[in-house]
Amino acid sequence: MKKSLDFHDFIVFDILGSLGNISSKPMMSGWAIYADGIPFAAIIGNNFYLKTKNSAVIDELQEYGSEKFSYEKKDGKVVSMNYWLVPEDLFDIPEILEKIATQAIEENIK
């Protein structure tokens, strides 16, 4: 899966840019996204994920069709992580996306 610098810039600068000290570091299939040096999100391929265990954030994301990030290992076992897909529909509702991204940041900074 090829990384898209345009998608990265859209997420980091346009979507998250107003939330404070946001930075990113490349990883194999995308980027880890940080707030004040703490990871709270990821871009994997052309998908944006928030790291959260907060049931209110998860419920809101699922209302828009979110799924938990998972992948299959070579041995066939499926591994899932506490990263939830941010559905593209939320890119058009900045007030909701900003609210849930802020909640994910606050949860991970604690």
RADA-V66033 format. One record per residue. N is the residue number from 1. RES is the residue in three letters. PSI is psi in whole degrees, -180 to 180 (NA if undefined). D_LAST is the distance of its C-alpha to the last C-alpha in whole Angstrom. Layout:
N;RES;PSI;D_LAST  N;RES;PSI;D_LAST
This chain:
1;MET;123;33  2;LYS;137;33  3;LYS;147;30  4;SER;115;31  5;LEU;-33;30  6;ASP;-44;31  7;PHE;-43;28  8;HIS;-52;25  9;ASP;-39;26  10;PHE;-48;27  11;ILE;-53;23  12;VAL;-43;21  13;PHE;-46;24  14;ASP;-46;25  15;ILE;-47;22  16;LEU;-8;19  17;GLY;-30;21  18;SER;-2;20  19;LEU;2;16  20;GLY;-145;16  21;ASN;80;16  22;ILE;134;16  23;SER;172;18  24;SER;156;19  25;LYS;137;21  26;PRO;146;24  27;MET;178;24  28;MET;-54;27  29;SER;11;27  30;GLY;-134;25  31;TRP;144;22  32;ALA;138;18  33;ILE;134;16  34;TYR;148;14  35;ALA;121;12  36;ASP;38;12  37;GLY;1;12  38;ILE;127;10  39;PRO;134;12  40;PHE;-4;11  41;ALA;171;15  42;ALA;151;18  43;ILE;121;22  44;ILE;115;24  45;GLY;-124;28  46;ASN;39;28  47;ASN;143;25  48;PHE;129;22  49;TYR;142;19  50;LEU;138;16  51;LYS;116;13  52;THR;149;12  53;LYS;0;13  54;ASN;115;13  55;SER;-32;16  56;ALA;-41;17  57;VAL;-45;16  58;ILE;-45;18  59;ASP;-44;21  60;GLU;-42;21  61;LEU;-42;21  62;GLN;-28;24  63;GLU;-28;26  64;TYR;7;27  65;GLY;18;27  66;SER;153;24  67;GLU;153;24  68;LYS;139;22  69;PHE;132;22  70;SER;159;25  71;TYR;159;27  72;GLU;129;30  73;LYS;167;31  74;LYS;-29;34  75;ASP;4;35  76;GLY;-10;34  77;LYS;140;31  78;VAL;130;29  79;VAL;130;25  80;SER;152;22  81;MET;164;19  82;ASN;45;16  83;TYR;131;17  84;TRP;133;19  85;LEU;134;22  86;VAL;107;22  87;PRO;145;25  88;GLU;-31;28  89;ASP;-32;29  90;LEU;-19;25  91;PHE;-23;26  92;ASP;1;29  93;ILE;73;27  94;PRO;-31;24  95;GLU;-37;23  96;ILE;-45;22  97;LEU;-41;20  98;GLU;-41;18  99;LYS;-49;17  100;ILE;-33;16  101;ALA;-40;15  102;THR;-41;13  103;GLN;-40;11  104;ALA;-40;10  105;ILE;-52;9  106;GLU;-41;6  107;GLU;-41;6  108;ASN;-23;5  109;ILE;-25;4  110;LYS;NA;0
